[in-house]
Amino acid sequence: MAEKHFKYVILGGGVSAGYAAREFSKQGVKPGELAIISKEHVAPYERPALSKAYLFPEGFARLPGFHVCVGSGGERLLPEWYKEKGIELILGTEIVKADIPTKSLSSAAGETFTYDVLIIATGSTVIRLTDFKVAGADAKNIFYLREIDDADHLVEVLKAKKGGKAVVVGGGYIGLELSAVLRLNNLDVSMVYPEPWCMPRLFTAGIAAFYEGYYKKKGVNIIKGTVAVGFGSHDNGEVKDVKLKDGRVLDADVVVVGVGGRPLITLFKGQVEEEKGGIKTDAFFKTSIPNVYAVGDVATFPLKLFGDIRRVEHVDHARKSAEQAVKAIKASEEGKGIEEYDYLPYFYSRSFDLSWQFYGDNVGETVLFGDSDIESPTHKFGSYWIKDGKVVGVFLESGTPDENKAIAKVAKLQPPVNSLELLEKEGLGFASKI
């Protein structure tokens, strides 16, 4: 097959790819210079919708409604936009080999693509229970949610299994969001996870107690301290039950697994420097190889605010790192410099009528403040993290836009704290006066 050459290639068609394309357009990319190569069959979209509004029983989201860049308040980039800009969308194309010395990418169909500058935006893949050889984990109707095809299949099954039983394996982001949306679809939901409380990578025991109580009130059966060790299936191959390590067996018509992800960097193993499970970059997302950049989930980058290097799996960083890399590429071509990436870690989630935001770092001592009573009509509460006498992280449930801006400012400025008791008493007021 003929070789196709582009000045710039973005490998991966997720959130980062869409935001990088928009930035290339702003920077004056010429028609024919840029290509996005994606395994998916649709133009880049805002992936967080898949575990939220896409699965709603009513008023659900569908493409083209959530193509990038609507998630950050920008214009929606439909497939026609790429065509108008002369950006080639190469969809449904899986790259199986990347050869950095020859600057070439080979597809499963035998095509070859070459480039001058490469942006690795391959994102993450889900960890599957079949990876651990869990008995029966290949049964039908056991779902992992990563791409739009996964969500479409899940929607079909939810319609077919109305009023049935669902088991969610995992108590993190996906576990919490999917348990909520499955309840909205009127399924009987059990959520199973091994940790002592939900979302342990971020939540303290105090924060988690509210969400666990709230979910129970909404009808979610929470089972902690055990794991799924096997699945039974019907004669037609569909999942029938979930066997737990503690001996219990849960009936299941649908199972959704959310036990984490892995950055997709296998294509580049041994070709670029790695660190902390990702591809090591500088503050401009340049890798150890000239003209090769890595953004989003796959990049391990300097987190200036904390004097550390980290890998961040979140849509906010996927957007911002992509824009930073493109600005750096164009500045380099023009012999100019740009400011280093100075990222404030940010995470958020929405489920039922709840909505929380977190900024900063969740290390050090914690102070829980506000009203975390599940019976409260407002349930506005939060937590500060304090390290070396300074606030380094803030969490807030049910904040207004202004309150969320205030906690972000606190996390960025890291103001000193003299008394944890006074901080607890002041609560959100402390952030609002900074």
Secondary structure, DSSP 8 states (H G I E B T S, - for coil): --EEEEEEEEE--SHHHHHHHHHHHHTT--TTSEEEE-SSSS--B-GGGGGTGGG-SSS---TTTTBTTGGGT-----HHHHHHHT-EEE-S--EEEEETTTTEEEETTS-EEEEEEEEE---EEE--GGGGT-BTTT-BTEEE-SSHHHHHHHHHHHHHTTT-EEEEE-SSHHHHHHHHHHHHTT-EEEEEESSSSSSTTT--HHHHHHHHHHHHHTT-EEEES--EEEEEE-TTSBEEEEEETTS-EEE-SEEEE---EEE--GGGTTTS-EETTEEE--TT-B-SSTTEEE-GGGEEEEEGGGTEEEE--SHHHHHHHHHHHHHHHHHHHTT----------EEEEEETTEEEEEEE---SEEEEEE---TT-SS--EEEEEEETTEEEEEEEES--HHHHHHHHHHHHH--B-S-HHHHHHHTHHHHHT-
